[in-house]
Amino acid sequence: MNPIQHWQHLQQQGNQAFQQQQWQLASEYYLHSILLIRHHLPIKLHTLALANAQDAAPYQFGATADLLICLSIAIQNLAEVYARQQRWRRCHSLLNRALNRLQQLQQQVAPTDNASVILLQECCSLRRELCRHTLSCNACMTKTPSIHTGLVSSSIH
């Protein structure tokens, strides 16, 4: 089973646990899928950094793009589990760290590289989730049900 297939399996298991509101089990599946993807990223990211540093032939970003998208989705799903448990600090910390790492990687990629588009998209997705959860947290803190109800989605990614 390749990493993407393994990731899909873990996400499906996590999604089932999420739908059954088994937050601990869902978070374990999502966290495991994050670790799986991170395990396969460093070699690809190292290759990317070397290719840019040496102005070598254009880097083929296809497989790495898929891994970065998978990583972003798994992080967003785990953040949603934390939000459902009202573990706001953990939710925000996870999203902030992921966003910072992707932004750092984006700085290493030439603006004309297709990778910059993928990184920009995933940074935007993570930033959107961070804002959404910040609004949800603020709504919970002020006990305003009408605002809170519309902000927490009922689905995962």
C-alpha positions, -999 to 999 in steps of 0.1 A, spaced: 0 0 0 15 33 -10 14 63 14 -16 80 -2 -36 48 -1 -26 42 35 -35 79 43 -69 74 26 -76 44 47 -67 62 79 -89 92 69 -118 69 62 -115 53 96 -111 87 112 -142 100 94 -163 71 106 -152 77 142 -159 114 137 -194 107 124 -200 86 155 -187 114 177 -159 91 190 -135 121 193 -105 103 208 -106 76 182 -110 101 154 -81 122 166 -59 91 168 -66 82 132 -61 117 120 -29 121 140 -15 88 127 -23 99 91 -4 132 97 26 113 110 25 90 80 26 118 55 53 137 75 74 106 74 73 106 36 77 144 31 113 151 43 130 133 15 109 151 -11 113 185 6 151 180 9 151 173 -29 131 204 -35 154 226 -14 185 212 -32 169 216 -67 162 253 -60 196 260 -44 215 245 -73 192 258 -101 190 223 -114 164 209 -137 128 218 -127 116 198 -98 87 174 -105 63 185 -78 34 161 -86 38 135 -58 49 160 -33 19 182 -41 -4 152 -33 14 146 0 11 183 10 -26 183 2 -31 151 22 -12 166 51 -33 198 50 -66 178 49 -55 156 79 -45 187 99 -79 203 92 -97 172 102 -78 169 135 -84 206 142 -121 200 137 -120 172 162 -103 196 187 -129 222 180 -158 198 186 -142 191 220 -138 228 225 -100 223 229 -94 257 213 -58 262 222 -48 228 207 -69 236 176 -53 270 171 -18 257 179 -21 229 154 -34 252 126 -8 279 133 21 255 133 10 239 100 4 273 84 38 285 95 56 254 81 38 257 47 46 294 45 83 287 52 83 260 25 66 284 1 94 309 6 118 282 -7 99 277 -39 103 299 -69 71 320 -76 69 305 -111 70 269 -99 37 251 -99 45 242 -62 39 277 -52 3 275 -63 -3 243 -43 14 258 -12 -6 290 -16 -39 270 -18 -31 249 13 -20 280 32 -53 296 24 -72 265 34 -54 264 68 -58 302 73 -96 299 65 -99 271 91 -80 291 117 -103 320 112 -134 299 113 -123 282 145 -113 315 160 -148 329 153 -164 297 167 -143 299 199 -152 336 204 -188 328 199 -186 300 225 -169 323 249 -196 349 246 -224 323 247 -240 336 215 -258 305 201 -270 322 169 -235 330 158 -219 298 170 -245 276 152 -236 288 118 -199 287 122 -191 251 131 -195 229 101 -211 195 103 -186 179 79 -150 171 77 -126 173 48 
